[in-house]
Amino acid sequence: MISLVILLYGIFAFLAFGKLPLTFFQQDEWAIFGNYLYWQKEQLSWWNRLFIYEQDTHIVPISNFLSYLQYYLFGLSFPFYAIVSISIHAVNALLIYYLTTLFVRNKFIGFLAGLFFLTNSITQQAITWVATTTGTAGSTLLVLLSIVFFMRFLRRGEKKTDILLSVFFLAISLLMKETSIFCFVFFPILWFLYGKKKNVFSMIKTFSPFFVLGITYILFRLYFLLFGYHSTSVAEELSQPNILVYIFRIVTFPLKFIAQSFIPVPYIIALGSTMVLLGYPHFVLGGTSDPYVVETVASDIVSYVVAFVIIGLSVFTYRIKVIHKIGIHKVAIASVLFISLSSLPFIFIPGKGGYLSLIDGRHLYLTSIFSSILLSVLVLVAYRVLGRKKILLVGFFVVLYIGMNMMVIRKALNIQMGIAFTRQQILKTIYTLYPHLPPKVIFYVESNTAFYGLPDEEKILPFQSGFGQTLLVWYNDHGENIPSCFFQSKYLYVLLSQDYKECGGRGFGYYRNINLLKESLAANNLYAKNVIAFRYNSFTNSVIDITKELQNKLQ
């Protein structure tokens, strides 16, 4: 059976994500690669690399190490990152298959849960954006292992080895991404639902290793909070709301997570827009709902309604007698509680980041463990309630649901493939024409288009981060020895960055504004011959060399 499951998951993973190796790096990868180049060139200690440099309050040493290992092995060869990403996702699906069989003792429902997880379009960003995969999908793998061994402990005779392995994998997951902190609350709930010996002695015996881990982790974080880092965030980003805001979030965030774990954000927005059109015409201009209202208040209301429907279905499932007989009624409650508790770390996000109505798909990757399990259980409920004669109807909706999710993933990857081709062609064209850089150089690249919602006057290339830093990483990877100082503090990484500086015996700059370029040349005693210039045309998705033309104008 397991061999067949692995084969089928492999086929579905290929059908859904097979085009991922044909895409390219998107955004944060360039900043991460810049950090790793700084590590290497400055020969930082591993303690500094993994725990101190550019960590701020986000202490994830194992994620840092694994991401660095990938960069060390693969460099800028994107297909290898994609293969690792898809592989981790497939392994997680297999673990969900096994975990579901521990809950419901039904291999087909376990297979269905893993398949729902594998083809979930809501969480695709965690796999297709490889910068997030190690921290998100990797930590989820460890959380899954921790839950699996805890359920084995509850289901198979409470062996001490199982509980110790559960604590071990939870500890590693916390060092990959802090979002698994809520498991300290979720595991006692599982024990209450599935434990065989529910007494004080059994509780102390079961959770004393978790208590030790919790205290150790708190002390670990306190050390870095007090002594381990110097914050690079501005005060506004770290400002804390008052206690009433936290009370409001504790009630509302779980509802948002429940709803958006099942309904994709575009549908939430569409429903919110319709609600505004029908009920709030004073927020409608030119037949279009105010997007700010739609994506905040309206989306919140839609999420709350959807969440109550899902909670209602879970309670209904829990109370069905036929479901009680086969012993799977508890998993519906466990699923809703897991999804709700997974919102806990987001409740305490400081600054503006904490006021979120729409949740990025990568943040729902962890919740999709139990949203997938709950969906598979609801399929079983439908089968039991409707009877065997309606199995074809149930099967039709399952196939339709999986097929639609796979179509969404493939469509998104098709778009990314087009963008990836353009980005790679731009970088390859520039490098091919200028494979060696002079000691002092300024790149000037003008564009005819403003991308990513920027105002018309901010015309940039189709890159989601500063093109100057992308050039630095690209040239260094292709043999140019760029000094470490150009990779410090994310130089030229911010999307609209334009600057020139000299350090380490070299000078490097990037501009897209001709006036700023002229000012920089004058301020740094540079000449027109120090400029390499290109013009990007969004209609042909290509760059042309205008170096000679611009140099003549500057002279």
C-alpha positions in Angstrom: 0.0 0.0 0.0 2.7 2.5 1.0 4.5 1.9 -2.3 1.4 2.7 -4.2 0.8 5.9 -2.1 4.3 7.1 -2.8 3.9 6.5 -6.5 0.6 8.3 -6.7 1.8 11.2 -4.6 4.9 11.4 -6.9 2.6 11.6 -10.0 0.4 14.3 -8.5 3.4 16.3 -7.2 4.8 16.3 -10.8 1.5 17.2 -12.4 1.0 20.1 -9.9 4.5 21.4 -9.5 6.4 19.9 -12.4 7.0 23.4 -14.0 8.6 24.8 -10.8 12.2 24.0 -11.9 11.6 26.2 -15.0 10.9 29.3 -12.9 13.5 31.5 -11.1 14.3 33.3 -7.8 11.7 35.8 -6.8 12.6 38.2 -4.1 14.1 37.4 -0.6 16.5 34.9 -2.1 18.8 37.7 -3.4 19.0 39.2 0.1 19.7 35.7 1.6 22.4 35.0 -1.0 24.0 38.4 -0.2 24.1 37.5 3.5 25.8 34.2 2.7 28.4 35.9 0.5 29.1 38.3 3.4 29.4 35.3 5.8 32.0 33.7 3.5 34.0 36.8 2.6 34.2 38.0 6.2 34.8 34.5 7.5 32.3 34.9 10.3 32.1 32.3 13.0 29.3 29.9 12.8 27.8 31.3 16.0 27.7 34.7 14.4 26.3 33.4 11.2 23.5 31.3 12.7 22.5 33.3 15.8 23.6 36.9 15.5 24.1 38.4 12.0 20.9 39.9 10.6 18.8 37.9 13.0 17.0 40.7 14.9 14.3 38.8 16.9 14.0 36.0 14.4 16.3 33.3 15.8 16.2 30.3 13.4 19.7 28.8 13.3 18.7 25.5 11.7 16.8 27.2 8.9 19.9 29.4 8.3 22.2 26.5 8.2 20.1 24.4 5.8 19.5 27.4 3.5 23.2 28.1 3.5 23.9 24.5 2.7 21.7 24.7 -0.4 23.4 27.8 -1.5 26.8 26.2 -1.0 25.8 23.2 -3.0 23.6 24.8 -5.7 24.7 28.4 -6.1 22.3 30.1 -8.5 21.2 26.9 -10.2 17.5 27.3 -9.5 16.2 23.8 -10.6 18.0 22.1 -7.7 16.2 24.4 -5.2 12.9 23.6 -6.9 13.5 19.8 -6.7 14.3 20.1 -2.9 11.1 22.2 -2.4 8.9 19.7 -4.2 10.5 16.8 -2.4 9.9 18.2 1.1 6.3 18.9 0.2 5.8 15.3 -1.0 7.4 13.9 2.2 5.0 16.1 4.2 2.1 14.7 2.3 3.3 11.2 3.2 3.5 12.1 6.8 0.0 13.5 6.7 -1.2 10.2 5.2 0.4 8.3 8.1 -0.9 10.8 10.7 -4.4 10.6 9.5 -4.4 6.8 9.7 -3.4 7.2 13.4 -6.5 9.4 13.9 -9.1 7.6 11.8 -7.6 4.1 11.2 -8.6 4.3 7.5 -5.9 4.2 4.9 -8.1 5.6 2.1 -9.0 8.7 4.2 -5.3 9.0 5.0 -4.5 8.9 1.3 -7.1 11.5 0.6 -5.8 13.8 3.3 -2.3 13.6 2.0 -3.6 14.3 -1.5 -5.6 17.3 -0.4 -2.5 18.7 1.3 -0.2 17.9 -1.7 -2.5 19.8 -4.2 -3.6 22.6 -2.0 -3.4 25.8 -4.1 -3.9 28.1 -1.0 -0.5 27.2 0.4 1.4 26.9 -2.9 3.5 30.0 -2.1 5.4 28.0 0.5 6.7 25.6 -2.2 6.9 27.9 -5.3 8.7 30.7 -3.4 11.9 28.7 -2.5 13.1 31.4 -0.1 10.4 30.4 2.3 10.5 26.6 1.8 13.2 25.6 4.2 11.7 27.6 7.1 8.1 26.9 6.3 7.9 23.4 4.8 10.9 22.2 6.7 9.6 23.3 10.0 6.2 21.8 9.1 7.9 18.4 8.4 9.4 18.5 11.9 6.0 19.5 13.5 4.4 16.6 11.6 7.0 14.2 13.0 6.4 15.6 16.5 2.7 15.1 16.2 3.1 11.6 14.7 5.2 10.4 17.6 2.9 12.0 20.1 -0.1 10.2 18.5 1.9 6.9 18.4 2.5 7.5 22.1 -1.2 7.8 22.8 -2.4 5.1 20.4 0.3 2.4 20.9 0.8 1.9 24.5 2.5 5.2 25.7 6.1 4.2 25.0 8.7 6.6 26.4 10.7 6.5 23.2 7.8 8.0 21.3 7.3 10.9 23.7 11.1 11.7 23.7 11.1 11.7 19.9 8.1 14.0 19.8 9.9 16.5 22.1 13.1 16.2 20.0 11.4 17.0 16.7 9.4 19.9 18.3 12.7 21.3 19.6 14.3 21.3 16.2 11.2 22.8 14.6 11.3 25.7 17.1 14.9 26.4 15.8 13.7 26.4 12.2 10.6 28.6 12.7 9.0 29.8 15.9 5.4 29.3 14.7 5.3 25.8 16.2 5.3 27.3 19.7 1.5 26.7 19.9 2.2 22.9 20.1 2.8 23.3 23.8 -1.0 24.0 24.0 -2.1 21.6 21.3 -0.5 18.5 22.7 -2.4 18.6 26.0 -5.6 18.9 24.0 -4.6 15.7 22.1 -3.8 14.0 25.3 -7.3 15.0 26.7 -9.0 13.7 23.5 -7.1 10.5 23.0 -5.2 9.7 26.1 -6.0 6.4 27.8 -4.9 7.2 31.3 -6.2 10.7 32.2 -4.9 11.3 35.7 -2.5 13.7 37.3 0.3 11.2 37.5 0.0 10.3 33.8 -0.2 14.0 32.8 3.0 14.8 34.7 4.8 11.8 33.3 3.7 12.7 29.7 4.4 16.4 29.7 7.4 16.8 32.0 9.8 16.5 28.9 7.7 19.2 27.1 7.9 21.4 30.3 11.7 21.1 30.3 11.8 22.0 26.6 9.5 25.0 27.1 11.6 26.4 30.0 14.8 25.9 28.0 13.4 27.6 24.9 12.1 30.6 27.0 15.6 31.0 28.6 17.2 30.7 25.1 15.0 33.4 23.7 15.5 35.6 26.7 19.2 35.4 26.3 19.1 36.7 22.8 16.5 39.3 23.6 18.7 40.7 26.3 22.3 40.1 25.0 22.3 38.4 21.6 21.3 41.0 19.0 21.1 44.7 18.1 17.7 45.5 16.5 17.7 46.8 12.9 14.0 47.5 13.0 12.6 51.0 13.4 10.5 51.9 16.4 7.3 51.9 14.4 7.8 48.3 13.4 8.3 47.2 17.0 5.6 49.3 18.6 3.1 47.2 20.7 -0.7 47.8 20.8 -2.7 48.0 24.0 -4.2 45.0 25.8 -7.7 45.5 24.2 -6.1 44.9 20.7 -4.7 41.6 21.9 -8.0 40.5 23.3 -9.7 41.4 20.0 -7.0 39.4 18.1 -7.3 36.4 20.3 -11.0 36.2 19.3 -10.7 37.1 15.7 -7.4 35.8 14.4 -8.4 32.1 14.8 -11.6 32.8 12.8 -9.5 34.3 10.0 -7.1 31.3 10.0 -10.0 28.8 9.9 -11.8 30.5 7.0 -8.7 31.2 4.9 -7.3 27.7 5.4 -10.3 26.5 3.3 -11.3 29.4 1.1 -8.6 31.1 -1.1 -8.0 34.8 -0.5 -9.2 35.8 -4.0 -12.6 34.3 -3.2 -12.7 36.1 0.2 -12.0 39.4 -1.6 -14.6 38.7 -4.3 -17.3 38.0 -1.6 -16.2 41.1 0.3 -16.5 43.2 -2.8 -20.0 41.9 -3.5 -21.0 42.6 0.1 -19.8 46.2 -0.2 -21.6 46.7 -3.5 -24.9 45.3 -2.1 -24.8 46.8 1.4 -22.5 49.8 1.5 -22.9 52.0 -1.7 -21.2 54.9 0.0 -17.9 52.9 -0.4 -18.5 52.3 -4.1 -17.0 54.6 -6.7 -17.6 54.2 -10.4 -19.2 50.8 -9.9 -16.2 49.5 -8.1 -15.9 48.8 -4.3 -13.3 50.7 -2.4 -10.4 48.1 -2.4 -9.2 49.3 1.1 -12.6 48.6 2.6 -12.9 45.3 0.7 -9.5 44.0 1.8 -9.9 44.9 5.5 -13.3 45.2 7.1 -15.3 43.4 4.4 -12.8 40.5 4.2 -12.8 40.2 7.9 -16.6 39.9 8.0 -16.6 37.3 5.2 -13.9 35.3 7.1 -15.9 35.3 10.3 -19.0 34.0 8.6 -17.1 31.3 6.7 -15.3 30.3 9.9 -18.6 29.9 11.8 -19.9 27.6 9.0 -16.8 25.4 9.2 -17.0 25.3 13.0 -20.7 24.3 12.6 -19.8 21.5 10.2 -17.2 20.3 12.7 -19.6 20.2 15.6 -22.2 18.5 13.4 -19.6 15.9 12.5 -18.7 15.4 16.1 -22.4 14.8 17.0 -23.3 12.3 14.2 -23.9 8.9 15.8 -22.6 6.9 12.9 -19.3 8.8 13.1 -19.1 8.1 16.8 -19.3 4.4 16.0 -16.3 4.4 13.8 -14.4 6.5 16.3 -13.4 9.6 14.2 -15.6 12.2 15.7 -12.8 13.7 17.8 -10.6 14.5 14.9 -13.0 17.2 13.6 -12.6 19.1 16.9 -8.8 18.5 17.0 -8.5 19.9 13.5 -10.4 23.2 14.3 -8.4 23.6 17.5 -5.1 23.1 15.7 -5.9 25.6 13.0 -7.1 28.1 15.7 -4.0 27.7 17.9 -1.7 28.1 14.9 -2.7 31.7 14.7 -1.2 32.3 18.2 2.2 33.5 17.0 0.6 36.0 14.6 -1.5 37.6 17.4 1.6 39.1 18.9 3.2 40.5 15.8 4.3 44.1 16.6 3.7 47.3 14.6 1.5 47.5 11.5 2.3 43.9 10.6 -0.1 42.7 13.3 -3.2 44.4 11.7 -3.7 41.8 8.9 -7.0 40.7 7.4 -5.7 38.6 4.6 -3.1 35.9 5.4 -0.4 35.0 2.9 -0.7 31.4 1.8 2.8 30.4 3.1 1.6 31.2 6.6 -1.3 28.7 6.2 1.0 25.8 5.1 1.2 24.5 8.7 -2.6 24.8 9.2 -3.1 22.9 6.0 -2.1 19.7 7.9 -5.4 19.7 9.7 -7.5 21.5 7.1 -6.6 18.6 4.8 -7.4 16.0 7.5 -10.7 17.7 8.2 -11.7 17.8 4.5 -11.0 14.1 4.2 -13.1 13.3 7.3 -15.9 15.4 5.8 -15.7 13.3 2.7 -16.2 10.2 4.9 -19.1 11.9 6.7 -20.7 12.7 3.4 -20.3 9.1 2.3 -21.8 7.8 5.5 -24.7 10.2 5.6 -25.6 10.1 1.9 -25.1 6.3 1.6 -23.2 4.2 -0.9 -25.6 5.1 -3.7 -24.3 8.7 -3.6 -20.6 7.7 -3.6 -20.3 8.8 -7.3 -21.5 12.3 -6.4 -19.0 12.5 -3.5 -16.2 11.2 -5.8 -17.1 13.8 -8.5 -16.7 16.7 -6.0 -13.4 15.3 -4.7 -12.0 15.0 -8.2 -13.3 18.4 -9.1 -11.8 20.0 -6.0 -8.3 18.4 -6.6 -8.4 19.2 -10.3 -9.3 22.9 -9.7 -6.5 23.3 -7.1 -4.0 21.7 -9.5 -5.1 24.1 -12.3 -4.6 27.1 -10.0 -1.1 25.9 -9.2 -0.2 25.3 -12.8 -1.6 28.6 -13.9 0.5 30.4 -11.3 3.6 28.6 -12.4 2.9 29.4 -16.0 2.9 33.1 -15.0 6.1 32.6 -13.0 7.8 30.9 -16.0 7.2 33.9 -18.2 8.6 36.3 -15.5 11.5 33.9 -14.9 12.5 33.8 -18.6 12.5 37.6 -18.7 14.6 38.0 -15.6 17.1 35.5 -16.6 17.4 37.0 -20.1 18.0 40.4 -18.6 20.8 39.1 -16.4 22.4 36.9 -19.1 22.3 39.8 -21.6 24.0 42.2 -19.3 26.7 39.7 -18.2 27.3 38.5 -21.8 28.0 42.0 -23.0 30.0 43.0 -19.9 31.5 39.8 -18.4 34.2 41.8 -16.5 33.6 45.0 -14.5 36.0 47.9 -14.2 37.2 48.8 -10.6 34.6 51.5 -10.4 31.3 51.0 -12.2 27.7 52.4 -12.1 24.9 50.5 -13.8 22.2 52.7 -15.3 19.0 50.8 -16.4 16.0 52.7 -17.5 12.5 51.2 -18.0 9.3 52.1 -19.7 7.0 50.5 -17.1 6.2 50.7 -13.4 5.7 47.3 -11.9 4.1 45.9 -8.7 1.7 48.7 -8.2 4.3 51.4 -8.1 3.4 55.0 -9.3 4.1 55.7 -13.0 7.1 57.8 -12.2 8.9 54.8 -10.5 9.7 52.8 -13.7 11.7 49.7 -12.8 12.7 46.4 -14.1 10.4 43.3 -13.5 12.4 42.3 -10.4 10.7 42.3 -7.0 13.8 43.5 -5.1 16.5 46.1 -5.8 18.2 45.3 -9.1 21.5 46.6 -7.9 21.9 43.9 -5.3 20.8 41.3 -7.8 23.6 42.4 -10.1 26.1 42.2 -7.3 25.1 38.6 -6.4 25.0 37.6 -10.1 28.4 38.9 -11.0 30.0 37.5 -7.9 28.5 34.0 -8.7 30.0 34.3 -12.2 33.5 34.9 -11.1 33.7 38.6 -10.3 35.3 39.1 -6.8 33.0 41.6 -5.2 34.2 42.8 -1.8 32.2 41.8 1.3 31.2 45.4 2.1 28.8 45.5 -0.9 26.8 42.6 0.7 26.6 44.2 4.2 23.2 45.4 5.5 21.4 44.5 2.3 23.1 47.2 0.2 20.9 48.1 -2.9 18.3 45.3 -1.9 15.3 47.5 -1.2 13.1 47.7 -4.4 13.6 51.3 -5.2 17.3 51.6 -4.0 19.7 53.8 -6.0 23.1 54.5 -4.7 26.9 54.4 -5.3 29.6 53.6 -2.8 33.3 52.7 -2.7 34.8 50.2 -0.4 37.3 47.4 -0.5 39.2 49.0 -3.3 36.2 49.0 -5.6 33.2 51.1 -6.5 29.7 50.0 -7.4 26.4 51.7 -8.0 23.0 51.4 -9.6 20.6 54.1 -10.9 17.5 54.3 -13.0 17.1 58.1 -12.6 19.3 60.1 -14.9 19.5 63.1 -12.6 20.6 61.1 -9.6 23.2 59.4 -11.9 24.6 62.8 -12.9 24.8 63.9 -9.3 26.6 60.7 -8.3 29.2 61.1 -11.0 29.9 64.6 -9.9 30.0 63.8 -6.2 32.3 60.8 -6.6 34.7 62.3 -9.3 33.6 59.7 -11.8 33.5 59.9 -15.6 31.0 58.8 -18.3 33.3 55.8 -19.1 32.4 54.4 -15.6 28.8 53.9 -16.7 27.2 50.8 -18.2 23.7 51.5 -19.4 20.7 49.6 -20.6 17.1 50.3 -21.6 14.3 47.8 -20.8 11.3 47.5 -23.1 8.3 45.8 -21.5 6.7 45.2 -24.9 9.5 43.0 -26.0 10.6 41.9 -22.5 14.2 42.6 -23.3 17.1 45.1 -22.6 19.2 46.8 -25.2 22.7 48.2 -24.6 22.7 52.1 -24.6 26.1 52.5 -23.0 27.8 54.4 -25.8 24.7 56.5 -26.4 24.5 57.5 -22.7 28.2 58.0 -22.3 28.2 60.5 -25.3 25.3 62.4 -23.7 27.0 62.5 -20.3 30.3 63.8 -21.8 
